[in-house]
């Protein structure tokens, strides 16, 4: 395991890279995302302190996701090897659980339910991430996110 200090905006993985790594976030904030053929960014997940960020592609297969630092970030980098990850089962299980719930929400939940789940999943990063990134993560436009937040405030 090696320690890596990242500057805000630094990209540590690009689609097509081989031998992707597993990044354990010590301090700061990572995100993984893709950019479609039309140039639109789709955020797959955020990785605040204590989280694990990685592409799920096997080591010998090119990765699909960009991973970059949204803030100055410190990560521990390990080679992708499940045997090495055994001591880190809890962060990996949390990552899998969050991703499974996210897929289900994107398939079935209303916009407000998706936003509320985001708030519960990432309570510490709401003020650290631009609204356009939150909207991208939730699969909606920034305008739709503003409307969801406005409607939610009216109901409270």
C-alpha positions in Angstrom: 0.0 0.0 0.0 1.3 3.4 -0.9 0.1 6.9 0.1 -0.7 9.4 -2.6 -1.3 13.1 -2.2 -3.6 14.5 -4.8 -4.4 18.1 -5.8 -7.9 19.2 -6.5 -8.8 18.3 -10.1 -6.1 15.7 -10.4 -7.2 12.7 -12.5 -5.9 9.4 -11.2 -7.7 7.1 -13.6 -8.9 7.4 -17.2 -11.1 5.1 -19.3 -9.0 2.6 -21.1 -6.3 2.4 -18.3 -5.2 -1.1 -17.3 -4.3 -2.4 -13.9 -6.7 -0.1 -12.1 -6.1 0.4 -8.4 -8.2 0.6 -5.3 -8.2 4.0 -3.6 -8.9 4.2 0.1 -9.8 7.8 0.9 -7.9 9.0 4.0 -8.8 12.7 3.7 -10.6 14.7 1.0 -13.0 13.6 -1.7 -12.9 11.6 -4.9 -15.5 10.9 -7.6 -15.8 8.3 -10.3 -17.6 9.2 -13.5 -18.0 8.6 -17.2 -18.5 11.0 -20.1 -20.9 9.8 -22.8 -20.6 10.2 -26.6 -22.4 13.5 -26.4 -19.9 14.9 -23.9 -22.3 14.7 -20.9 -20.8 13.7 -17.6 -22.4 11.0 -15.5 -21.2 10.7 -11.9 -21.1 7.1 -10.7 -20.2 7.7 -7.1 -18.5 10.0 -4.6 -15.8 8.8 -2.2 -15.4 10.9 1.0 -13.2 10.0 3.9 -13.3 6.4 4.9 -14.7 5.2 1.5 -13.1 3.0 -1.2 -13.2 4.1 -4.8 -12.3 1.7 -7.7 -13.5 0.6 -11.1 -15.0 -2.8 -11.0 -13.3 -4.0 -14.1 -11.0 -7.0 -13.8 -7.3 -6.1 -13.7 -6.6 -7.2 -17.3 -9.7 -5.4 -18.7 -9.6 -1.6 -19.6 -11.5 0.5 -17.0 -14.6 2.4 -17.8 -14.4 5.3 -15.3 -12.5 8.4 -14.7 -11.5 9.0 -11.0 -10.5 12.4 -9.9 -10.0 14.5 -6.7 -12.7 17.1 -6.0 -10.5 18.5 -3.2 -6.9 18.1 -2.1 -7.0 14.4 -1.1 -4.9 11.8 0.5 -5.5 8.2 -0.5 -3.9 4.8 0.2 -3.4 3.0 -3.1 -3.4 -0.8 -3.3 -3.2 -3.1 -6.3 -6.5 -4.6 -7.1 -6.3 -8.0 -5.4 -9.2 -9.3 -3.4 -6.9 -11.3 -1.1 -5.2 -8.0 -0.2 -8.6 -6.3 0.4 -9.7 -8.8 3.1 -8.8 -6.5 6.0 -10.9 -3.8 4.2 -14.1 -5.8 3.8 -16.3 -3.2 5.6 -15.6 -0.3 3.3 -16.0 -2.6 0.3 -19.3 -3.9 1.5 -20.5 -0.3 2.1 -19.5 0.6 -1.4 -21.4 -2.4 -2.9 -24.4 -1.7 -0.8 -24.5 2.0 -1.8 -24.2 1.1 -5.5 -26.9 -1.5 -5.3 -29.3 0.9 -3.6 -28.4 3.6 -6.1 -29.2 1.4 -9.1 -32.6 0.5 -7.6 -33.4 4.1 -6.9 -32.5 5.2 -10.4 -34.8 2.6 -11.8 -37.8 3.2 -9.5 -37.6 6.2 -7.2 -39.0 9.7 -7.6 -36.6 12.6 -7.9 -37.2 13.7 -4.3 -36.6 10.2 -3.1 -33.3 10.0 -4.9 -32.3 13.4 -3.4 -33.3 12.3 0.1 -31.2 9.1 -0.3 -28.2 11.2 -1.5 -28.6 13.3 1.7 -28.6 10.2 3.9 -25.8 8.5 2.1 -23.4 11.5 1.8 -24.4 13.9 4.6 -20.9 15.3 4.9 -20.4 16.3 1.3 -23.6 18.3 0.5 -21.8 21.6 0.9 -18.5 20.3 -0.6 -19.8 19.3 -4.0 -21.3 21.7 -6.7 -25.0 21.3 -7.3 -24.4 20.4 -10.9 -22.4 17.3 -9.7 -25.2 16.3 -7.3 -27.7 16.6 -10.2 -25.4 14.5 -12.4 -25.2 11.8 -9.7 -29.0 11.8 -9.3 -29.6 11.6 -13.1 -31.3 15.0 -13.4 -30.6 18.5 -14.6 -29.4 21.2 -12.2 -32.7 22.9 -12.8 -34.7 19.8 -11.8 -32.6 19.5 -8.7 -33.3 23.1 -7.7 -37.0 22.4 -8.2 -36.8 19.2 -6.0 -35.1 21.2 -3.3 -37.6 24.0 -3.5 -40.6 21.7 -3.3 -39.0 19.9 -0.4 -38.5 23.1 1.6 -42.2 24.0 1.0 -43.4 20.7 2.4 -41.3 21.2 5.6 
